[in-house]
Amino acid sequence: MDIVQLTADDLKSLLALYKKVTAHLNQNGVRQWDWLYPNRFVIGADVKRGTAFGAREGDRVIGAVVVDRRQSGNYGGLPWTDRTGDPACIHRLAVHPAFQGRGIGKRLLQFAEQQARTEGCTSIRLDVFTGNPGAVGMYRQAGYEEVGVIRFPMRKEPYLCFEKQLLS
């Protein structure tokens, strides 16, 4: 399975992926995403900037991740280890429910790390919903270190911020 940069031709399928994942999360009591986020404007901007990557089965996007340098303003007060380098950020990593448990999320994460290295980044930062223990565990298992906790408006639970140093 190849992971590729997604294009405008993938947008409809990518939106369908996030809608399906959001519904699955909510059915399982994980109130991480909803009708407000991620939305078509955010996802469309990721594609337009060339920062959305995904795995396909045929023409259908079955997993996706965004790799860029766009950090939440909430990150400012956290004690990041990489203070002088060029950190990348991971956003919206998602795998279609029918394809979960096959290592696709791990492969997307590894791809994101390699993409960041290729772009000359020195570390990766991300935030993950505390109410999603599967995602929290995946990042910890992949060697990400917890840096702190932030909150977002209209979200009842906080988000853990993680960082991983990238070696060349």
C-alpha positions as CSV (number, residue, x, y, z in Angstrom):
1,M,0.0,0.0,0.0
2,D,1.4,3.3,-1.1
3,I,0.9,6.6,0.7
4,V,0.6,9.5,-1.7
5,Q,0.0,13.2,-1.7
6,L,-3.8,13.7,-2.1
7,T,-5.2,16.0,-4.8
8,A,-8.4,17.8,-5.6
9,D,-9.5,14.6,-7.3
10,D,-9.4,12.9,-3.8
11,L,-11.3,15.5,-2.0
12,K,-14.8,13.9,-2.1
13,S,-13.3,10.6,-0.9
14,L,-11.3,12.3,1.8
15,L,-14.4,14.1,3.1
16,A,-16.2,10.8,3.1
17,L,-13.4,9.2,5.1
18,Y,-13.5,11.9,7.8
19,K,-17.3,11.7,8.0
20,K,-17.2,7.9,8.4
21,V,-14.4,8.1,11.1
22,T,-16.3,10.9,12.9
23,A,-19.4,8.7,13.0
24,H,-17.4,5.7,14.2
25,L,-15.7,7.7,17.0
26,N,-19.0,9.1,18.2
27,Q,-20.7,5.6,18.1
28,N,-17.9,4.5,20.4
29,G,-18.3,7.4,22.8
30,V,-15.2,9.3,21.6
31,R,-16.4,12.9,21.2
32,Q,-13.2,14.0,19.4
33,W,-14.7,15.2,16.1
34,D,-18.2,16.4,15.1
35,W,-20.0,18.3,12.4
36,L,-17.9,21.4,13.2
37,Y,-14.5,19.7,12.9
38,P,-12.9,18.5,10.7
39,N,-14.9,20.3,8.0
40,R,-14.7,20.6,4.3
41,F,-12.9,24.0,4.5
42,V,-10.2,22.7,6.7
43,I,-9.8,19.5,4.7
44,G,-9.9,21.3,1.4
45,A,-7.2,23.7,2.6
46,D,-5.0,20.7,3.5
47,V,-5.4,19.4,0.0
48,K,-4.8,22.8,-1.6
49,R,-1.6,23.3,0.4
50,G,-0.3,19.9,-0.6
51,T,-0.1,18.7,3.0
52,A,-2.7,15.9,3.0
53,F,-1.4,12.4,2.3
54,G,-3.4,9.2,2.2
55,A,-3.6,5.5,1.5
56,R,-6.1,4.3,-1.1
57,E,-8.0,1.2,-2.0
58,G,-8.9,1.7,-5.6
59,D,-10.2,5.2,-5.8
60,R,-11.3,5.3,-2.2
61,V,-9.1,7.0,0.5
62,I,-9.0,4.6,3.4
63,G,-6.5,6.5,5.6
64,A,-5.1,10.0,5.8
65,V,-2.7,12.3,7.6
66,V,-1.7,15.9,7.3
67,V,1.9,16.9,7.8
68,D,2.7,20.6,7.9
69,R,4.2,23.3,10.1
70,R,0.9,24.8,11.3
71,Q,0.8,24.8,15.1
72,S,-2.1,25.7,17.3
73,G,-1.6,29.0,19.2
74,N,-2.2,26.9,22.3
75,Y,1.2,25.3,21.8
76,G,3.0,28.5,22.7
77,G,3.4,28.0,26.5
78,L,4.4,24.3,26.4
79,P,7.8,23.1,27.3
80,W,8.9,21.7,24.0
81,T,12.2,20.0,23.8
82,D,12.9,21.3,20.3
83,R,13.1,25.0,20.8
84,T,15.6,26.0,18.2
85,G,14.8,23.6,15.3
86,D,12.1,23.4,12.7
87,P,9.2,21.3,14.0
88,A,6.6,19.7,11.8
89,C,3.0,19.0,13.0
90,I,0.7,16.1,12.4
91,H,-3.0,16.7,12.1
92,R,-6.1,14.6,11.4
93,L,-4.6,11.1,11.2
94,A,-7.6,8.8,10.4
95,V,-8.2,5.3,9.2
96,H,-11.5,4.1,7.8
97,P,-13.2,1.9,10.5
98,A,-13.4,-1.1,8.1
99,F,-9.6,-1.0,7.7
100,Q,-8.6,-0.4,11.3
101,G,-6.4,-2.9,13.1
102,R,-4.3,-3.6,10.0
103,G,-1.4,-1.3,10.8
104,I,-2.5,1.5,8.4
105,G,-2.4,4.1,11.2
106,K,1.1,3.1,12.1
107,R,2.2,3.3,8.5
108,L,0.6,6.7,8.1
109,L,2.5,7.9,11.2
110,Q,5.8,6.5,9.9
111,F,5.2,8.1,6.5
112,A,4.5,11.5,8.3
113,E,7.8,11.2,10.2
114,Q,9.7,10.5,6.9
115,Q,7.9,13.3,5.2
116,A,8.9,15.7,8.0
117,R,12.6,14.5,7.7
118,T,12.5,15.0,4.0
119,E,11.3,18.5,4.5
120,G,14.2,19.2,6.9
121,C,12.2,19.2,10.1
122,T,13.9,18.4,13.4
123,S,10.9,17.2,15.4
124,I,7.2,16.4,15.2
125,R,4.5,17.9,17.4
126,L,0.9,16.9,17.7
127,D,-2.1,17.0,20.0
128,V,-4.4,14.1,20.7
129,F,-7.8,13.9,22.3
130,T,-7.5,12.5,25.8
131,G,-10.8,10.7,25.3
132,N,-9.3,8.6,22.5
133,P,-7.1,6.0,24.4
134,G,-6.3,4.1,21.2
135,A,-4.7,7.2,19.6
136,V,-2.9,8.2,22.8
137,G,-1.5,4.6,23.0
138,M,-0.4,4.6,19.4
139,Y,1.7,7.8,19.8
140,R,3.2,6.6,23.0
141,Q,4.1,3.3,21.5
142,A,5.7,5.1,18.5
143,G,8.1,7.0,20.9
144,Y,6.3,10.3,21.2
145,E,6.9,12.0,24.6
146,E,4.1,13.9,26.4
147,V,4.8,17.6,26.7
148,G,1.7,19.0,28.3
149,V,-2.1,19.5,28.1
150,I,-4.1,22.0,26.1
151,R,-7.8,22.7,25.7
152,F,-9.8,23.7,22.7
153,P,-13.1,25.7,22.7
154,M,-16.3,23.6,22.6
155,R,-14.4,20.4,23.7
156,K,-15.1,19.0,27.1
157,E,-11.9,17.0,27.4
158,P,-8.4,18.2,27.1
159,Y,-5.8,17.3,24.5
160,L,-2.4,15.8,25.2
161,C,0.5,17.3,23.3
162,F,3.3,15.0,22.2
163,E,6.7,15.5,20.6
164,K,9.2,13.3,18.9
165,Q,12.7,14.2,17.9
166,L,13.6,13.3,14.4
167,L,17.1,11.9,13.7
168,S,18.4,12.2,10.1
